[in-house]
Amino acid sequence: MVYIVQVLVEHPTHALDTTFDYLANEEIMGGVRVAIAFGYQRIIGYVLGCEYSSMTKEELEKIAGFKYRYISEIIDERPLLNQELQELSLTLAKLTLSPRISCLQAMLPPQLKPSTNKSVGIKYQKVIKVINKNIVVNTVKQQEAYQFLKEHVDISLKDFPYSRGLLNKLIEQKAVLVVDEEIYRDPYLDNQKKEHEFPLTPDQQKIVGSIISKINTYHTALIHGVTGSGKTEVYLHLSKYVIKNNKTVLMLVPEISLTPMMVNAFKHKFGKQVAILHSKLSSGERYDEYRRIINEEVKIVVGARSAIFAPLEKIGLIILDEEHDSSYKQETKPRYQTTQIARIRGKYHNCPVILGSAT
C-alpha cells in the first residue's frame, strides 16, 4: 500500500517536460518540492499529483514493467503556489511554448525554485519568555530584572538591559526561558518617510468612482496622466476600498529604482499589510516576504515584473504603473508580457486591471 507521486524534474528541457512516477509511504500535496534520485543524480522535483494505490511496490513494478524509486525527501510542508498559479503555469507553458517546470521556476523566488541550488533559510532570534509569573526570586536585582521581563513580553536577548549572569539565575529558578523565535527580514523597516495625504481632485474622484462602480467585475481601465499628476493617490484610494472589502491588491511598478517611492507611499498608508518583491532585495528578504504572502499576513504586494506571480488569494485589484515600460517584458524563457499575465489573473479573480501611463 503506497502512494504514486507525479513529479516534474528540475531540468527545463522539452524532452523532460512530463511527469515521472515515484513512490511514497505518505500522501504528498501537489505544489511542494521533493528530493528525488533521477538517473545517477540527486535532484529536486515539483509534485503535480499524488494518488493512493492498494498494490505493493512489486505488484506495481510488474504491471508497469520498470523499477519504481521512492521519494528521498519532502522539502516543503505546504504548497509553494496556490491552485490558481499552478493552473496559470500550464497556461503560460502553452502560451510561450516553454517546459512547464521553467514556468513554475519563473513564478518562484530563487531560493524556492525547484532546483538543487537553494540556500537561504528561516532567520531566528533568541527571545526571553517568562514561563512562570508567580516565582519569588532570590535578590532585589533579580526581582528588578524579573519584573522588567514581565512588562516587556518576549524581548529579544540582545535588547535585555541586564547581565547574562542575572538572566542565568532566573533561568535556573525556572522563571524564564530563552527560545529561538522566527523573525522576518524587513528591508524597509527603518526607511519610511512620512508622506502627506491630499484630498482627491475632481478628476481623481471621477476615476476612483468609475472604477469602484465596477470593482467586482473584470475589466481593463487606462489612467492617463504625466508623472506627478496624482496617479499614486488614485491607486491608494482604490486599494483602501478593496482592502476594506476583505480583498487583496497587486501593485506593479516597472523599474526597481521607482519601487522605493511606491513602497513608501503604500507602507505609510497600510503599514505591515504591505509585502515587497523585487530583485534588489537580498535572498533572505525576498524569501521572508514571499512566506508572508503565502501565510496570508499581507493585503498588498508591491513589486517589479516578477511580482505578477505573487501567491495572493482573493485579489480584488491589479495595478500596473507606467504600463508602457519595456521592462514589463520578460526577455528570457519563458518570454511573457506582464500585462497579459495580469489580464489572465484579473479574469480568474473577476477584478479590474488598472493600467497607468504617462504616454
N, C-alpha and C positions, 0 to 999 in steps of 0.2 A: 504494500500500500504506500504509494508515493505521489508526489506532485510533479507534473510535467510543466517545465517553465520555458516559455518562448523568449529568447534573448537576442537582442541586436548587439553585434560586436562593435568595438570602438573604431575599427578601420573604415573610414568613409570612402569606400570604393563601390562601384555599381555591381561588381562581381560578388560582393558580400552583402548586398542590400536585401537581405532576407533574415528571418529569424532562425536561430539554431536551438534545438531542444536539449535541455538539461534536466536533471532530476534534483528534487529537494525533499527533505523529510518534513518540511513545514510549508504552509501556504505563504507565498511571497506576493506582495502587492505590485501591480503594474505601476511603472514610473519610478522604481528605485534602481540604484546601481548595484551590481553584484560582481564579485571577482570570479573568473572562470578560467579553466585550462582550455586553450584553443591551439590545437596542434601541440607544438613544444613551448608555446608561450603561455605566460600567465597574464591575462589582460582584463580590462573592465568591460562589462556588458550592461545593457539597459533593458530591463524587463518590460515586455509588452503584454504578456498574459501568463496565466497560471491556471492549470486545471488538475483536478484530483483524479487519480487512477487507482482502481482497486487491485490492479495487477502488480506483480513483483517486478523488480528490475530485469530479472532473467526472462520473464514472460514477455515484457515489452521489447527486449532485445531480439527475441526470437521472431516476433511479428515484424519489427522494423528492419531487421537484417543488419544492424550495426550496434556497436557498443555505446551505451549511454555513460555520460560523466555526471557527477554531482556538482552542484554549485559549491565553490570553495568558501565563499564568504558573502554575507549580506551587508553591504556598506551603509545603506541609509535605513533609518527607522520608518520613514514615511516618504511618499512620492515627492519628487522634486518639482514636478509640473502637474497642474490640475488637469482634469479631463478635457477642458476646452483647449489647452495648449498642446496636449497630446494629439488631439484631432487636428489642430492647426499645423502641427509638424507634418502630418500626412498631406494636407492641402498644399503646404509650402514645398514639399518634395515634388509633388506633381506639377506645380506652377513653374518651378525652377529647374526641373529635371535633375534633381540632386538626390544622393542617397539620404534616406530618412535620418540616419544617425548624424549626418552633418547638419541637418536642420535642428535636431534636438540639441546638438552641441552649440549651435548659434544662439539658442534660447537661454543657455545657462551661463553664469559667470565662470571664468576659467577654473576656479577651484572646485566647481561642481560638475564639470563636463565629464561624460563617460570616457575617461582617459586615465592611463596609468600615471600621467604627470600631474598628480594632485598633491597639495601640500598643506595649505592653511587649515587650521582647526579652530575650535572654540576657545575664546580667551576667558581666563578666570582671574578673580582677585580674592585675596584672603579677607574674610569678613568675621567680625566678632559677634556672636549671638549669645544673648542671655538665655540660659536654659532653666534657670530657677530664680524667681524674683523674690523669694522669701528666706534666703540664707542670711544668717548673721555672720559677717566676715570678721577676721581677727583684729585688724588695726584700723585706725582712723583713716589713714591714707588709702587702704584697700576699700574701705567704705565709700570714700570720695570717688574713687575710680569706678566702683560698682554702680554707684548712683548715676555717674556720667553715662555709663553704658546702657542703663535702663532708660535714660532720657533720650539717648541717641541710638535709635534702633538700627541694628545691622550696620554699624560703622565699619569702614574698611580698616585693616590693620595699620596701613601707613598713615591714617588720619587719627590714630589713637594717641592722645597727648601725654600718656603716662609711660613709665618704663616697661620694658619687656619682662623684667623680673616680677613687677607688680601684677602683670597680666598672668604670668605663670602661676602665681599664688592663687589667683581667682579660679584658674583652670583646675588646679589641684583640689580646691574646695568644691568643685563641680557647680560653680555659679555661672560660668560662661564656657563657650566652646569656640574654637577657631575653625571655620569651614571654608572650602573653596566654593565660590559662587560665580556663576556665569555672568559676564558683562558684555555689552555691545560696544564696539568701537564706533565713536561718533565723530566724523570728520569736520562737522560744522558746530561742534559744541560751544567753542569759545570764539566764534567768528560771525556772530549775528548782530548786525547793526539795526538800530531802531528805525523803523520805517513809518512815515506819516500816512495816515489814511485820509483819502479825499472823497468827498461825495461824488456820485456819478453825474456826469454831464447829461443833458437831454439825449444826445446821440448814444451815449453809453447805455443809458436806461432803456432806450428803444431796442438796442441789440440784445441786452440781457433779457428783457421782457419777451422778445420774439423767440428766443431760444428756449426759455423756460416754458413757454406755452406748448412746446413740442418736446419736452425733456425726456419723455418716456417712449419716444419713437426714434428709429434710426433715420438720420438724415445728415447731410453734409452742409455745413454753413461756412462761408468765407467771410472773415472780418478783414477789411482793408483799412490800413492805417499806417502812416510813416512811423519810424522809430521815435518813441517818446510821446505818441499820440494818446496813450492810455489803454492800450490793449490788455496790459497786465491787470489793471483794475477790473476789467470785464472778466478775465479768467478767474480772478479771486472771488468775485461776487457769484459767478456761476458755480464755482467749486464749493463755496459755503452753502449754497442752496442744495447741491447734490448730497453733500455730507450730512446735512440736516435731515435728508430723506433716507439716511442709512445706506448710502451707496458710496462707491469709491471713484477716484479721479486719476487718470493717467495724463501727465503733463510733460510733453516733449519739447526740448529745445535743440537747435541744430549743432551749435558749437559748444565745446567744453568750456571755452572762455566765457560764454554767456551764462553757463549754468549757475555759478555762484550768485549772480544777480537775481535770477528767478528763484533759486533756493532761499535766498534771504527774504524775499517777498513772501514766499509760502511758509517758511519757518516762522516768521514773525506773526503771521496770521493764524497758523494752525499748529505750531509747536511740534511736539513729538509725534503728531499724526502723519508727519512727512518723512518719507524714505528717499534716499538719493541713489541713483545708479548711473555712473559713467566711468570711463576708463582711467581717469586721473586719480581715482580713489586707490588706496593700497588694496592688496589682495584681501587682507583681513577685514578692512572696512566694507568692501563690496560683499564679502561672504556674510557679514553680520547684517547688512542692510537687506540682503536677499532673504535671510532667515526671518527677519522681522516681517517681511511681506508674506512669506509662507505661513507664518504663525498668526497672520491677520491682526498684527499690532499697529498697522498704519492704515490711513484712509487715502493718502495721496502719494503717488510716486512721481518724482521729478527726475528727468534724466535725458541723456542723449539717445541716439538712434536705437541701440540695443534694448533700451528700457521699454520698447513697444511690446516686448515679450514678458514683462513683469507679471508674475503669477497672481494678480489681483482677482478677487472674487467680486461679484455684483458691481461691475463697472457701470457707472452712470453718466460718465463724460470722458471723452478722449480729446485732447487738445494738442495740435502741432503748431508751435510758434515759428514764424518765418518759414512756412511750409515749402517755399520755393527753393530753399537752400539745397545745394548739391550734396551736402554731407548726409542727407536723408537717404541717399542711395548706397546700398551695400555693394562694394566693388569686388569682394571675394566670395567664393561659394559658401552658402547659397546666395546668389545675387538677387536682392529684392529691393523694392521701393517701399519705404516705411509707410507712406500714405496708403498704399494698397493693403498692407497688413492692418493698419488702423481701421480701414473700412470693413475688413473681414471681422475684426473683433467687435466693431460697432454694431454690425448686423447680428452677431451672436448674442450680444447683451442688450440689443434693441435700445441703443443710446446714441446721442448726437456725436458726430465727429466735427470738431471746430478747427478750421484752418486759418491761421493768422498770417498776414503777409503785408509787406510794405511796397510790393511791386504792383 
